Amino acid sequence: MKRIILTGGGTAGHVTPNIALVPRLRELGYEIQYIGSYDGIEKKLIEEMDIPYHGIASGKLRRYFDLKNFSDPFRVIQGFFQAKKLLKELRPDIIFSKGGFVTVPVVQAAKMLHIPVVIHESDMTPGLANKLALPAASKVCCNFPETVSLLPKGKAVLTGCPIREELRRGSRLAGLDFCGFPAGKPVLLVIGGSLGSVAVNKAIRSILPELLVTFHVVHLCGKGNLDESLVGTAGYVQYEYIQKELADLFALADIVVSRAGANAICELLELHKPNLLIPLPAAASRGDQILNARSFQKQGFSIMLEEEQITPELLKSKILELYSNRQSYISAMEKSGASNAVNAITSLFEEILNPDTAA
């Protein structure tokens, strides 16, 4: 039996792609182990899947001043020795790293022990943790064509980001029933990210009466962002967070307004959902969402609207434009090379482990 170690943590975005690979890995006969931080979000998510979990020390590598900058390097060093000991005990055939600072000691230990590593970079430009991991990687999976030229020659592979298979199995009828909508109108799904987006929420609600003339609206507004004054509005439902019904809401949606986080937009790409992307502003991030959105717009998958540009009239016109031209966006996504990322990534594992039989 082949043994793989998955690693990644710090945010759900560094864990859910790993989770998406699990069913296919099990089909292919892999024994799966996971290395993450002691108490990160990844621990609970992975243990729920009945996968052996191993915690190590982890420190964040910051580009700004923080008192923890003096202590965290020692935690990284401690994590390296813990990872090295674990890898010697577990003897994996291959490691897949989804990013986050907990992966740095794991990847460096794998390099020392000559264990092949495949890493995945979600954003167009590599984050710091993945930059540190690049020299140790056999292959680097990425989501954007532009990223290939930024990575070492021969290592980059355009795969897209793996999404959970259950997201493909949603039911439009179940979505209508869950939201209490009658059939007949197209559905606009608004996704502000797990923490919500005050700017996106405010902008959508400012034109809600006009949107409801044309659409039913499903609004995932984030924790603490429900607007009680809108409860009971015909054709409009709002939720702080959705988990098990998300597949049905995707099946229900004709078009989507979303932030431009890499995992979120890759789900939209693989599900062929026409979308309007409102990326997180550069002032609130390292600018990766803006680059992500520009790439998707260039490839014909999305319309992009920067947060600073939003006016009620412009937002309304972009949503109506998206709906009117939805088929062109669907066609572009259907032709994308970054599709079925689960198979693309697991095929890489097979090629690395069985180079003589690779096609």
C-alpha positions as CSV (number, residue, x, y, z in Angstrom):
1,M,0.0,0.0,0.0
2,K,1.2,3.5,-0.9
3,R,1.4,6.0,2.0
4,I,0.9,9.7,1.5
5,I,1.1,12.5,4.0
6,L,-1.1,15.5,3.5
7,T,-0.1,18.8,5.2
8,G,-1.6,22.2,5.3
9,G,-3.2,24.5,7.8
10,G,-3.9,27.8,9.4
11,T,-7.0,28.5,7.4
12,A,-9.8,26.4,5.9
13,G,-8.4,27.3,2.5
14,H,-5.3,25.3,3.3
15,V,-7.3,22.2,4.4
16,T,-10.4,21.8,2.2
17,P,-8.4,21.0,-1.0
18,N,-6.6,18.2,0.9
19,I,-10.0,16.9,2.1
20,A,-11.2,17.0,-1.6
21,L,-8.4,14.6,-2.5
22,V,-9.2,12.0,0.1
23,P,-11.9,10.0,-1.6
24,R,-9.8,9.6,-4.8
25,L,-6.7,8.7,-2.8
26,R,-8.6,6.0,-1.0
27,E,-9.9,4.7,-4.3
28,L,-6.3,4.5,-5.5
29,G,-5.2,2.5,-2.5
30,Y,-3.3,5.2,-0.6
31,E,-2.9,5.0,3.2
32,I,-3.4,8.7,4.3
33,Q,-1.8,10.5,7.3
34,Y,-1.9,14.2,8.1
35,I,0.6,16.6,9.7
36,G,-0.7,19.9,10.9
37,S,-0.4,22.3,13.9
38,Y,-1.4,21.3,17.4
39,D,-4.6,23.2,17.5
40,G,-5.3,24.7,14.1
41,I,-8.6,24.5,12.2
42,E,-7.2,21.5,10.3
43,K,-7.1,19.2,13.4
44,K,-10.9,19.1,13.8
45,L,-11.6,18.9,10.1
46,I,-9.2,16.0,9.5
47,E,-10.0,14.0,12.6
48,E,-13.7,14.1,11.5
49,M,-12.6,12.1,8.4
50,D,-11.0,9.3,10.4
51,I,-7.5,10.2,9.2
52,P,-4.6,9.8,11.6
53,Y,-3.5,13.3,12.6
54,H,0.0,14.4,13.9
55,G,0.5,17.8,15.4
56,I,3.8,19.7,15.3
57,A,5.0,23.1,16.5
58,S,4.4,25.9,14.1
59,G,5.4,29.5,13.8
60,K,4.3,32.2,11.5
61,L,6.9,33.9,9.3
62,R,5.8,37.6,9.3
63,R,6.9,40.4,7.0
64,Y,5.9,43.0,9.7
65,F,7.1,43.7,13.2
66,D,5.6,41.5,16.0
67,L,7.1,40.4,19.3
68,K,6.3,36.8,18.2
69,N,8.9,37.2,15.5
70,F,11.5,36.6,18.2
71,S,10.0,33.3,19.4
72,D,8.4,31.8,16.3
73,P,11.6,30.9,14.5
74,F,12.4,28.6,17.4
75,R,8.9,27.0,17.0
76,V,9.7,26.4,13.3
77,I,13.0,24.8,14.2
78,Q,11.2,22.6,16.8
79,G,8.6,21.7,14.2
80,F,11.3,20.7,11.8
81,F,12.8,18.2,14.2
82,Q,9.3,16.9,15.1
83,A,8.4,16.5,11.4
84,K,11.7,14.8,10.6
85,K,11.1,12.3,13.4
86,L,7.5,11.7,12.2
87,L,8.6,11.2,8.6
88,K,11.2,8.6,9.7
89,E,8.5,6.7,11.6
90,L,5.7,7.0,9.0
91,R,8.0,6.5,5.9
92,P,5.6,8.1,3.4
93,D,6.1,7.5,-0.3
94,I,5.0,11.1,-1.1
95,I,3.9,14.3,0.5
96,F,1.3,16.8,-0.7
97,S,1.5,20.3,0.8
98,K,-1.3,22.7,0.5
99,G,0.4,25.6,2.2
100,G,0.3,27.5,5.4
101,F,3.2,28.0,7.7
102,V,2.9,24.5,9.4
103,T,4.0,23.0,6.1
104,V,7.4,24.7,6.0
105,P,9.1,22.3,8.6
106,V,7.4,19.3,7.0
107,V,8.6,20.1,3.5
108,Q,12.1,20.9,4.6
109,A,12.3,17.6,6.6
110,A,11.1,15.7,3.5
111,K,13.8,17.4,1.4
112,M,16.5,16.2,3.9
113,L,15.0,12.6,3.8
114,H,14.7,12.6,0.0
115,I,10.9,12.1,0.1
116,P,9.2,13.5,-3.0
117,V,6.9,16.5,-2.4
118,V,4.1,18.0,-4.5
119,I,3.0,21.5,-3.4
120,H,-0.1,23.4,-4.4
121,E,-0.2,27.2,-4.8
122,S,-3.7,28.6,-4.9
123,D,-3.0,32.2,-5.7
124,M,-1.4,33.7,-8.8
125,T,1.8,34.6,-6.9
126,P,3.3,32.2,-4.4
127,G,2.9,33.0,-0.7
128,L,5.9,33.1,1.6
129,A,5.4,29.5,2.9
130,N,5.3,28.1,-0.6
131,K,8.3,30.2,-1.7
132,L,10.3,28.5,1.0
133,A,9.0,25.1,-0.1
134,L,9.7,25.5,-3.8
135,P,13.3,24.2,-3.8
136,A,12.1,20.9,-2.2
137,A,9.2,20.4,-4.6
138,S,9.1,17.8,-7.3
139,K,6.1,19.5,-8.8
140,V,4.1,22.6,-8.1
141,C,0.4,22.6,-8.9
142,C,-1.2,26.0,-9.6
143,N,-4.5,27.5,-10.5
144,F,-3.6,30.2,-13.0
145,P,-1.7,30.1,-16.4
146,E,0.2,33.2,-15.3
147,T,1.7,31.4,-12.3
148,V,3.5,28.8,-14.5
149,S,6.0,31.5,-15.7
150,L,6.7,32.6,-12.1
151,L,7.8,29.1,-10.9
152,P,10.9,27.0,-11.6
153,K,11.0,25.7,-15.1
154,G,9.7,22.1,-15.4
155,K,8.0,22.1,-12.0
156,A,4.8,24.0,-12.6
157,V,1.6,22.1,-13.6
158,L,-1.7,23.9,-14.3
159,T,-4.2,21.7,-12.4
160,G,-6.7,24.0,-10.8
161,C,-7.7,23.5,-7.2
162,P,-9.4,20.3,-6.0
163,I,-13.0,20.7,-4.9
164,R,-15.1,18.4,-2.8
165,E,-16.9,15.9,-5.0
166,E,-20.2,16.4,-3.1
167,L,-20.4,20.0,-4.4
168,R,-21.1,18.5,-7.9
169,R,-24.0,16.5,-6.5
170,G,-26.4,19.3,-5.5
171,S,-30.0,19.4,-6.5
172,R,-31.7,22.6,-7.8
173,L,-35.1,21.3,-6.5
174,A,-33.6,20.7,-3.0
175,G,-32.2,24.2,-3.2
176,L,-35.6,25.7,-4.0
177,D,-37.1,23.8,-1.2
178,F,-34.4,24.8,1.3
179,C,-34.8,28.5,0.5
180,G,-38.6,28.4,0.2
181,F,-38.5,29.9,-3.3
182,P,-41.1,29.1,-6.0
183,A,-39.8,28.1,-9.4
184,G,-39.8,30.6,-12.2
185,K,-37.1,33.2,-11.5
186,P,-33.4,32.9,-12.0
187,V,-31.3,32.8,-8.7
188,L,-28.5,35.1,-7.7
189,L,-26.1,33.6,-5.1
190,V,-24.0,36.1,-3.1
191,I,-20.9,34.8,-1.3
192,G,-19.0,37.1,1.0
193,G,-16.5,34.6,2.3
194,S,-16.6,32.7,5.6
195,L,-16.3,35.9,7.6
196,G,-18.5,37.8,5.3
197,S,-17.8,41.1,3.6
198,V,-19.3,44.3,5.0
199,A,-18.7,46.1,1.6
200,V,-20.3,43.4,-0.5
201,N,-23.2,42.9,1.9
202,K,-24.0,46.6,2.0
203,A,-23.7,47.0,-1.8
204,I,-26.1,44.0,-2.5
205,R,-28.6,45.2,0.1
206,S,-28.6,48.7,-1.3
207,I,-30.0,47.4,-4.6
208,L,-32.0,44.5,-3.2
209,P,-35.5,45.8,-4.3
210,E,-34.3,46.2,-7.8
211,L,-32.6,42.8,-7.9
212,L,-35.7,41.1,-6.7
213,V,-37.6,42.3,-9.8
214,T,-35.5,39.9,-11.8
215,F,-33.9,37.4,-9.3
216,H,-34.4,35.3,-6.2
217,V,-31.4,36.2,-4.0
218,V,-29.5,33.8,-1.7
219,H,-27.1,35.8,0.5
220,L,-24.3,34.1,2.4
221,C,-23.4,37.1,4.5
222,G,-21.0,35.7,7.1
223,K,-21.1,35.4,10.9
224,G,-22.8,38.3,12.7
225,N,-23.9,39.9,9.4
226,L,-27.6,39.1,9.2
227,D,-29.9,42.0,8.6
228,E,-33.0,41.4,10.8
229,S,-34.9,44.1,9.0
230,L,-34.9,42.0,5.8
231,V,-36.1,38.7,7.4
232,G,-39.2,37.7,5.6
233,T,-38.5,39.7,2.4
234,A,-40.1,37.7,-0.4
235,G,-37.5,36.2,-2.8
236,Y,-34.6,36.9,-0.4
237,V,-32.9,34.6,2.1
238,Q,-29.8,35.2,4.1
239,Y,-27.5,32.8,6.0
240,E,-24.4,33.4,8.1
241,Y,-22.9,30.2,6.9
242,I,-23.9,27.1,5.0
243,Q,-22.2,23.7,5.0
244,K,-24.2,20.6,4.0
245,E,-26.7,22.5,1.8
246,L,-24.0,24.4,-0.1
247,A,-24.1,21.9,-3.0
248,D,-27.8,22.5,-3.4
249,L,-27.3,26.3,-3.4
250,F,-24.7,26.0,-6.1
251,A,-27.0,23.9,-8.2
252,L,-29.7,26.4,-7.6
253,A,-27.6,29.5,-8.6
254,D,-27.7,30.8,-12.1
255,I,-25.1,33.4,-11.4
256,V,-22.9,34.2,-8.4
257,V,-21.4,37.4,-6.8
258,S,-18.3,36.5,-4.8
259,R,-15.1,37.6,-3.3
260,A,-12.1,36.3,-5.2
261,G,-10.4,33.9,-2.8
262,A,-8.6,31.1,-4.8
263,N,-10.6,28.2,-3.5
264,A,-13.9,30.0,-3.9
265,I,-13.3,30.9,-7.5
266,C,-12.0,27.5,-8.4
267,E,-15.2,26.0,-7.1
268,L,-17.1,28.4,-9.4
269,L,-14.9,27.4,-12.3
270,E,-15.3,23.7,-11.8
271,L,-19.1,24.0,-11.3
272,H,-19.3,26.4,-14.4
273,K,-21.1,29.2,-12.5
274,P,-20.9,32.6,-14.2
275,N,-19.7,35.0,-11.7
276,L,-19.0,38.6,-10.7
277,L,-15.9,38.9,-8.6
278,I,-15.4,41.7,-6.1
279,P,-11.8,41.0,-4.7
280,L,-10.6,42.0,-1.3
281,P,-8.8,45.4,-1.7
282,A,-5.0,45.6,-1.8
283,A,-5.1,47.7,1.4
284,A,-6.7,44.7,3.3
285,S,-4.5,41.9,1.8
286,R,-1.4,41.3,-0.2
287,G,-3.4,41.9,-3.3
288,D,-3.7,38.2,-4.3
289,Q,-7.5,38.4,-4.8
290,I,-7.2,41.2,-7.3
291,L,-4.7,39.2,-9.3
292,N,-6.9,36.2,-9.1
293,A,-9.9,38.1,-10.4
294,R,-8.0,39.8,-13.2
295,S,-6.8,36.4,-14.4
296,F,-10.3,34.9,-14.4
297,Q,-11.7,38.0,-16.2
298,K,-8.9,37.7,-18.8
299,Q,-9.8,34.0,-19.4
300,G,-13.4,34.9,-19.9
301,F,-14.7,33.1,-16.7
302,S,-15.7,36.2,-14.8
303,I,-16.6,39.9,-14.6
304,M,-14.4,41.8,-12.1
305,L,-15.5,44.8,-10.1
306,E,-13.1,46.4,-7.7
307,E,-14.6,47.3,-4.3
308,E,-13.5,51.0,-4.6
309,Q,-15.5,51.3,-7.9
310,I,-18.8,50.0,-6.5
311,T,-21.9,52.2,-6.9
312,P,-25.4,50.9,-6.8
313,E,-26.0,51.5,-10.5
314,L,-22.7,50.0,-11.6
315,L,-23.2,46.9,-9.4
316,K,-26.8,46.4,-10.8
317,S,-25.6,46.9,-14.4
318,K,-22.7,44.4,-14.0
319,I,-25.1,41.7,-12.5
320,L,-27.6,42.2,-15.3
321,E,-24.7,42.0,-17.9
322,L,-23.5,38.8,-16.3
323,Y,-26.9,37.2,-16.5
324,S,-27.5,38.3,-20.0
325,N,-24.1,36.9,-21.2
326,R,-24.0,33.9,-18.8
327,Q,-23.7,31.3,-21.6
328,S,-20.5,32.8,-22.9
329,Y,-18.9,32.5,-19.4
330,I,-20.2,28.9,-19.1
331,S,-18.6,28.0,-22.5
332,A,-15.3,29.5,-21.5
333,M,-15.2,27.6,-18.2
334,E,-16.2,24.3,-19.9
335,K,-13.1,24.7,-22.2
336,S,-10.7,25.4,-19.3
337,G,-7.6,23.3,-18.9
338,A,-7.8,23.7,-15.1
339,S,-10.7,21.3,-14.7
340,N,-11.1,18.1,-12.6
341,A,-8.1,19.0,-10.4
342,V,-8.5,15.9,-8.2
343,N,-7.7,13.6,-11.1
344,A,-4.9,15.9,-12.4
345,I,-3.2,16.1,-9.0
346,T,-3.5,12.4,-8.1
347,S,-2.2,11.5,-11.6
348,L,0.9,13.5,-10.7
349,F,1.4,11.4,-7.6
350,E,1.2,8.2,-9.7
351,E,3.7,9.6,-12.3
352,I,6.2,10.5,-9.6
353,L,5.9,7.2,-7.8
354,N,5.8,5.1,-11.0
355,P,7.9,7.0,-13.6
356,D,8.5,3.9,-15.7
357,T,4.7,3.3,-16.2
358,A,3.7,6.9,-16.7
359,A,2.2,7.6,-20.1
